[in-house]
Amino acid sequence: MRQLIGTLAALCLALTAAPVLAASTLTDLDFRQGERGELLIDLSFRGGVPEVRGYRLDEPARLTIDLVDTANALERRRLDLGIGGVEQVTALEAGSRTRLVFHMDRPLPYDTVQQGDQLRLTIGGPATAPSTATARPEPAAPQASVPAAAAPAACRVSPTSTFAAARVVLGG
């Protein structure tokens, strides 16, 4: 009888300690430098774009983006970028939230725009007031073709990547 009670207690504890199933999963990050020097990040999701909450710290210069009810399926936790004033990004998952922390060399403005199952995060660029990080639905704009010689460097990280580091490619 004691063994049965112990087993049931352990099962109840395991069920209550398990994280809540996330409604969305972060599956891919695509980094590239924009025409005005800003960092463009396309976040891809399975299960739809989640609620986004963000805030910026000036000292040390950090941008934190919280993705509510979202699991993290990225292969790497930390990426060195060196693009558009953003040195590094760290992806953390706790409970039902995924947090992206961008380490910047100085405080930079940011903005978010939802495009289907993707969220476009822009960091830096023209000096504008920072966004409140509320995703705004907007139709995807057609992508312009850029000659390979003029294309900025980009990084892509996905859960299926076979590289130990982010792939660096030319083109967008």
C-alpha positions as protocol buffer text, in pm:
chain_id: "A"
residue {
  index: 1
  type: MET
  ca { x: 0 y: 0 z: 0 }
}
residue {
  index: 2
  type: ARG
  ca { x: 282 y: 240 z: 85 }
}
residue {
  index: 3
  type: GLN
  ca { x: 445 y: 165 z: -247 }
}
residue {
  index: 4
  type: LEU
  ca { x: 121 y: 246 z: -433 }
}
residue {
  index: 5
  type: ILE
  ca { x: 80 y: 577 z: -246 }
}
residue {
  index: 6
  type: GLY
  ca { x: 444 y: 666 z: -315 }
}
residue {
  index: 7
  type: THR
  ca { x: 404 y: 588 z: -684 }
}
residue {
  index: 8
  type: LEU
  ca { x: 85 y: 796 z: -709 }
}
residue {
  index: 9
  type: ALA
  ca { x: 248 y: 1087 z: -525 }
}
residue {
  index: 10
  type: ALA
  ca { x: 549 y: 1078 z: -760 }
}
residue {
  index: 11
  type: LEU
  ca { x: 317 y: 1065 z: -1064 }
}
residue {
  index: 12
  type: CYS
  ca { x: 113 y: 1364 z: -940 }
}
residue {
  index: 13
  type: LEU
  ca { x: 432 y: 1562 z: -873 }
}
residue {
  index: 14
  type: ALA
  ca { x: 568 y: 1483 z: -1220 }
}
residue {
  index: 15
  type: LEU
  ca { x: 243 y: 1590 z: -1387 }
}
residue {
  index: 16
  type: THR
  ca { x: 223 y: 1922 z: -1201 }
}
residue {
  index: 17
  type: ALA
  ca { x: 591 y: 1999 z: -1256 }
}
residue {
  index: 18
  type: ALA
  ca { x: 576 y: 1934 z: -1632 }
}
residue {
  index: 19
  type: PRO
  ca { x: 573 y: 2254 z: -1838 }
}
residue {
  index: 20
  type: VAL
  ca { x: 246 y: 2362 z: -1990 }
}
residue {
  index: 21
  type: LEU
  ca { x: 216 y: 2259 z: -2354 }
}
residue {
  index: 22
  type: ALA
  ca { x: 308 y: 2557 z: -2565 }
}
residue {
  index: 23
  type: ALA
  ca { x: 61 y: 2679 z: -2826 }
}
residue {
  index: 24
  type: SER
  ca { x: 346 y: 2777 z: -3060 }
}
residue {
  index: 25
  type: THR
  ca { x: 702 y: 2662 z: -3129 }
}
residue {
  index: 26
  type: LEU
  ca { x: 992 y: 2881 z: -3244 }
}
residue {
  index: 27
  type: THR
  ca { x: 1145 y: 2677 z: -3528 }
}
residue {
  index: 28
  type: ASP
  ca { x: 1384 y: 2908 z: -3713 }
}
residue {
  index: 29
  type: LEU
  ca { x: 1573 y: 3238 z: -3696 }
}
residue {
  index: 30
  type: ASP
  ca { x: 1697 y: 3405 z: -4013 }
}
residue {
  index: 31
  type: PHE
  ca { x: 1938 y: 3698 z: -3963 }
}
residue {
  index: 32
  type: ARG
  ca { x: 2057 y: 3950 z: -4219 }
}
residue {
  index: 33
  type: GLN
  ca { x: 2170 y: 4309 z: -4239 }
}
residue {
  index: 34
  type: GLY
  ca { x: 1928 y: 4551 z: -4403 }
}
residue {
  index: 35
  type: GLU
  ca { x: 2006 y: 4828 z: -4651 }
}
residue {
  index: 36
  type: ARG
  ca { x: 2033 y: 5092 z: -4374 }
}
residue {
  index: 37
  type: GLY
  ca { x: 2259 y: 4884 z: -4150 }
}
residue {
  index: 38
  type: GLU
  ca { x: 1978 y: 4748 z: -3932 }
}
residue {
  index: 39
  type: LEU
  ca { x: 1956 y: 4384 z: -3823 }
}
residue {
  index: 40
  type: LEU
  ca { x: 1656 y: 4203 z: -3973 }
}
residue {
  index: 41
  type: ILE
  ca { x: 1546 y: 3884 z: -3798 }
}
residue {
  index: 42
  type: ASP
  ca { x: 1268 y: 3662 z: -3932 }
}
residue {
  index: 43
  type: LEU
  ca { x: 1134 y: 3433 z: -3660 }
}
residue {
  index: 44
  type: SER
  ca { x: 940 y: 3129 z: -3791 }
}
residue {
  index: 45
  type: PHE
  ca { x: 684 y: 2941 z: -3586 }
}
residue {
  index: 46
  type: ARG
  ca { x: 488 y: 2621 z: -3594 }
}
residue {
  index: 47
  type: GLY
  ca { x: 141 y: 2684 z: -3451 }
}
residue {
  index: 48
  type: GLY
  ca { x: 122 y: 3055 z: -3535 }
}
residue {
  index: 49
  type: VAL
  ca { x: 292 y: 3372 z: -3415 }
}
residue {
  index: 50
  type: PRO
  ca { x: 256 y: 3406 z: -3037 }
}
residue {
  index: 51
  type: GLU
  ca { x: 192 y: 3713 z: -2823 }
}
residue {
  index: 52
  type: VAL
  ca { x: 513 y: 3918 z: -2816 }
}
residue {
  index: 53
  type: ARG
  ca { x: 635 y: 4126 z: -2524 }
}
residue {
  index: 54
  type: GLY
  ca { x: 958 y: 4319 z: -2535 }
}
residue {
  index: 55
  type: TYR
  ca { x: 1166 y: 4568 z: -2343 }
}
residue {
  index: 56
  type: ARG
  ca { x: 1501 y: 4737 z: -2386 }
}
residue {
  index: 57
  type: LEU
  ca { x: 1772 y: 4809 z: -2131 }
}
residue {
  index: 58
  type: ASP
  ca { x: 2016 y: 5092 z: -2194 }
}
residue {
  index: 59
  type: GLU
  ca { x: 2289 y: 4982 z: -1950 }
}
residue {
  index: 60
  type: PRO
  ca { x: 2398 y: 4722 z: -2037 }
}
residue {
  index: 61
  type: ALA
  ca { x: 2247 y: 4754 z: -2384 }
}
residue {
  index: 62
  type: ARG
  ca { x: 2003 y: 4463 z: -2417 }
}
residue {
  index: 63
  type: LEU
  ca { x: 1677 y: 4391 z: -2596 }
}
residue {
  index: 64
  type: THR
  ca { x: 1457 y: 4119 z: -2449 }
}
residue {
  index: 65
  type: ILE
  ca { x: 1176 y: 3965 z: -2653 }
}
residue {
  index: 66
  type: ASP
  ca { x: 938 y: 3727 z: -2473 }
}
residue {
  index: 67
  type: LEU
  ca { x: 734 y: 3486 z: -2684 }
}
residue {
  index: 68
  type: VAL
  ca { x: 435 y: 3387 z: -2470 }
}
residue {
  index: 69
  type: ASP
  ca { x: 315 y: 3022 z: -2475 }
}
residue {
  index: 70
  type: THR
  ca { x: 604 y: 2927 z: -2703 }
}
residue {
  index: 71
  type: ALA
  ca { x: 848 y: 2636 z: -2699 }
}
residue {
  index: 72
  type: ASN
  ca { x: 1203 y: 2671 z: -2833 }
}
residue {
  index: 73
  type: ALA
  ca { x: 1302 y: 2420 z: -3105 }
}
residue {
  index: 74
  type: LEU
  ca { x: 1625 y: 2601 z: -3206 }
}
residue {
  index: 75
  type: GLU
  ca { x: 1934 y: 2382 z: -3215 }
}
residue {
  index: 76
  type: ARG
  ca { x: 2165 y: 2641 z: -3053 }
}
residue {
  index: 77
  type: ARG
  ca { x: 2107 y: 2846 z: -2741 }
}
residue {
  index: 78
  type: ARG
  ca { x: 2359 y: 3122 z: -2817 }
}
residue {
  index: 79
  type: LEU
  ca { x: 2469 y: 3279 z: -3144 }
}
residue {
  index: 80
  type: ASP
  ca { x: 2742 y: 3534 z: -3211 }
}
residue {
  index: 81
  type: LEU
  ca { x: 2613 y: 3777 z: -3474 }
}
residue {
  index: 82
  type: GLY
  ca { x: 2818 y: 4097 z: -3509 }
}
residue {
  index: 83
  type: ILE
  ca { x: 2552 y: 4247 z: -3739 }
}
residue {
  index: 84
  type: GLY
  ca { x: 2395 y: 4594 z: -3713 }
}
residue {
  index: 85
  type: GLY
  ca { x: 2522 y: 4666 z: -3361 }
}
residue {
  index: 86
  type: VAL
  ca { x: 2395 y: 4333 z: -3221 }
}
residue {
  index: 87
  type: GLU
  ca { x: 2678 y: 4123 z: -3084 }
}
residue {
  index: 88
  type: GLN
  ca { x: 2495 y: 3811 z: -2970 }
}
residue {
  index: 89
  type: VAL
  ca { x: 2151 y: 3654 z: -2918 }
}
residue {
  index: 90
  type: THR
  ca { x: 2061 y: 3402 z: -2650 }
}
residue {
  index: 91
  type: ALA
  ca { x: 1743 y: 3190 z: -2665 }
}
residue {
  index: 92
  type: LEU
  ca { x: 1606 y: 3064 z: -2332 }
}
residue {
  index: 93
  type: GLU
  ca { x: 1296 y: 2858 z: -2255 }
}
residue {
  index: 94
  type: ALA
  ca { x: 1128 y: 2856 z: -1916 }
}
residue {
  index: 95
  type: GLY
  ca { x: 784 y: 2712 z: -1855 }
}
residue {
  index: 96
  type: SER
  ca { x: 569 y: 2805 z: -2151 }
}
residue {
  index: 97
  type: ARG
  ca { x: 774 y: 3107 z: -2261 }
}
residue {
  index: 98
  type: THR
  ca { x: 1074 y: 3150 z: -2489 }
}
residue {
  index: 99
  type: ARG
  ca { x: 1291 y: 3456 z: -2428 }
}
residue {
  index: 100
  type: LEU
  ca { x: 1534 y: 3602 z: -2681 }
}
residue {
  index: 101
  type: VAL
  ca { x: 1800 y: 3832 z: -2535 }
}
residue {
  index: 102
  type: PHE
  ca { x: 1992 y: 4046 z: -2784 }
}
residue {
  index: 103
  type: HIS
  ca { x: 2326 y: 4182 z: -2653 }
}
residue {
  index: 104
  type: MET
  ca { x: 2390 y: 4514 z: -2829 }
}
residue {
  index: 105
  type: ASP
  ca { x: 2693 y: 4741 z: -2841 }
}
residue {
  index: 106
  type: ARG
  ca { x: 2465 y: 5042 z: -2769 }
}
residue {
  index: 107
  type: PRO
  ca { x: 2090 y: 5104 z: -2715 }
}
residue {
  index: 108
  type: LEU
  ca { x: 1908 y: 5060 z: -3048 }
}
residue {
  index: 109
  type: PRO
  ca { x: 1545 y: 5109 z: -3152 }
}
residue {
  index: 110
  type: TYR
  ca { x: 1341 y: 4803 z: -3252 }
}
residue {
  index: 111
  type: ASP
  ca { x: 1013 y: 4712 z: -3417 }
}
residue {
  index: 112
  type: THR
  ca { x: 809 y: 4397 z: -3486 }
}
residue {
  index: 113
  type: VAL
  ca { x: 572 y: 4311 z: -3772 }
}
residue {
  index: 114
  type: GLN
  ca { x: 378 y: 3987 z: -3814 }
}
residue {
  index: 115
  type: GLN
  ca { x: 385 y: 3831 z: -4163 }
}
residue {
  index: 116
  type: GLY
  ca { x: 183 y: 3507 z: -4173 }
}
residue {
  index: 117
  type: ASP
  ca { x: 356 y: 3246 z: -3953 }
}
residue {
  index: 118
  type: GLN
  ca { x: 663 y: 3468 z: -3926 }
}
residue {
  index: 119
  type: LEU
  ca { x: 753 y: 3764 z: -3709 }
}
residue {
  index: 120
  type: ARG
  ca { x: 994 y: 4024 z: -3850 }
}
residue {
  index: 121
  type: LEU
  ca { x: 1205 y: 4190 z: -3581 }
}
residue {
  index: 122
  type: THR
  ca { x: 1408 y: 4493 z: -3687 }
}
residue {
  index: 123
  type: ILE
  ca { x: 1683 y: 4622 z: -3457 }
}
residue {
  index: 124
  type: GLY
  ca { x: 1865 y: 4948 z: -3531 }
}
residue {
  index: 125
  type: GLY
  ca { x: 1841 y: 5153 z: -3846 }
}
residue {
  index: 126
  type: PRO
  ca { x: 1712 y: 5511 z: -3850 }
}
residue {
  index: 127
  type: ALA
  ca { x: 1682 y: 5674 z: -3510 }
}
residue {
  index: 128
  type: THR
  ca { x: 1316 y: 5620 z: -3427 }
}
residue {
  index: 129
  type: ALA
  ca { x: 1134 y: 5560 z: -3102 }
}
residue {
  index: 130
  type: PRO
  ca { x: 1145 y: 5195 z: -2990 }
}
residue {
  index: 131
  type: SER
  ca { x: 839 y: 4981 z: -3045 }
}
residue {
  index: 132
  type: THR
  ca { x: 628 y: 4841 z: -2766 }
}
residue {
  index: 133
  type: ALA
  ca { x: 692 y: 4505 z: -2939 }
}
residue {
  index: 134
  type: THR
  ca { x: 327 y: 4448 z: -3021 }
}
residue {
  index: 135
  type: ALA
  ca { x: 305 y: 4237 z: -3332 }
}
residue {
  index: 136
  type: ARG
  ca { x: 98 y: 4401 z: -3604 }
}
residue {
  index: 137
  type: PRO
  ca { x: -60 y: 4181 z: -3870 }
}
residue {
  index: 138
  type: GLU
  ca { x: 60 y: 4291 z: -4211 }
}
residue {
  index: 139
  type: PRO
  ca { x: 58 y: 4110 z: -4544 }
}
residue {
  index: 140
  type: ALA
  ca { x: 392 y: 3981 z: -4662 }
}
residue {
  index: 141
  type: ALA
  ca { x: 554 y: 4217 z: -4909 }
}
residue {
  index: 142
  type: PRO
  ca { x: 708 y: 4070 z: -5224 }
}
residue {
  index: 143
  type: GLN
  ca { x: 1084 y: 4032 z: -5194 }
}
residue {
  index: 144
  type: ALA
  ca { x: 1297 y: 4230 z: -5439 }
}
residue {
  index: 145
  type: SER
  ca { x: 1575 y: 4046 z: -5616 }
}
residue {
  index: 146
  type: VAL
  ca { x: 1922 y: 4166 z: -5517 }
}
residue {
  index: 147
  type: PRO
  ca { x: 2235 y: 4085 z: -5721 }
}
residue {
  index: 148
  type: ALA
  ca { x: 2465 y: 3847 z: -5530 }
}
residue {
  index: 149
  type: ALA
  ca { x: 2750 y: 4101 z: -5526 }
}
residue {
  index: 150
  type: ALA
  ca { x: 2529 y: 4361 z: -5354 }
}
residue {
  index: 151
  type: ALA
  ca { x: 2357 y: 4125 z: -5109 }
}
residue {
  index: 152
  type: PRO
  ca { x: 2435 y: 4164 z: -4738 }
}
residue {
  index: 153
  type: ALA
  ca { x: 2567 y: 3876 z: -4528 }
}
residue {
  index: 154
  type: ALA
  ca { x: 2304 y: 3665 z: -4350 }
}
residue {
  index: 155
  type: CYS
  ca { x: 2291 y: 3392 z: -4088 }
}
residue {
  index: 156
  type: ARG
  ca { x: 2030 y: 3117 z: -4064 }
}
residue {
  index: 157
  type: VAL
  ca { x: 1972 y: 2889 z: -3766 }
}
residue {
  index: 158
  type: SER
  ca { x: 1722 y: 2607 z: -3766 }
}
residue {
  index: 159
  type: PRO
  ca { x: 1665 y: 2290 z: -3566 }
}
residue {
  index: 160
  type: THR
  ca { x: 1774 y: 2084 z: -3868 }
}
residue {
  index: 161
  type: SER
  ca { x: 2104 y: 2263 z: -3917 }
}
residue {
  index: 162
  type: THR
  ca { x: 2403 y: 2028 z: -3933 }
}
residue {
  index: 163
  type: PHE
  ca { x: 2658 y: 2300 z: -3868 }
}
residue {
  index: 164
  type: ALA
  ca { x: 2808 y: 2364 z: -3526 }
}
residue {
  index: 165
  type: ALA
  ca { x: 2781 y: 2738 z: -3588 }
}
residue {
  index: 166
  type: ALA
  ca { x: 2533 y: 2956 z: -3773 }
}
residue {
  index: 167
  type: ARG
  ca { x: 2567 y: 2931 z: -4149 }
}
residue {
  index: 168
  type: VAL
  ca { x: 2690 y: 3251 z: -4307 }
}
residue {
  index: 169
  type: VAL
  ca { x: 2573 y: 3296 z: -4663 }
}
residue {
  index: 170
  type: LEU
  ca { x: 2568 y: 3574 z: -4916 }
}
residue {
  index: 171
  type: GLY
  ca { x: 2226 y: 3682 z: -5036 }
}
residue {
  index: 172
  type: GLY
  ca { x: 1888 y: 3720 z: -4878 }
}
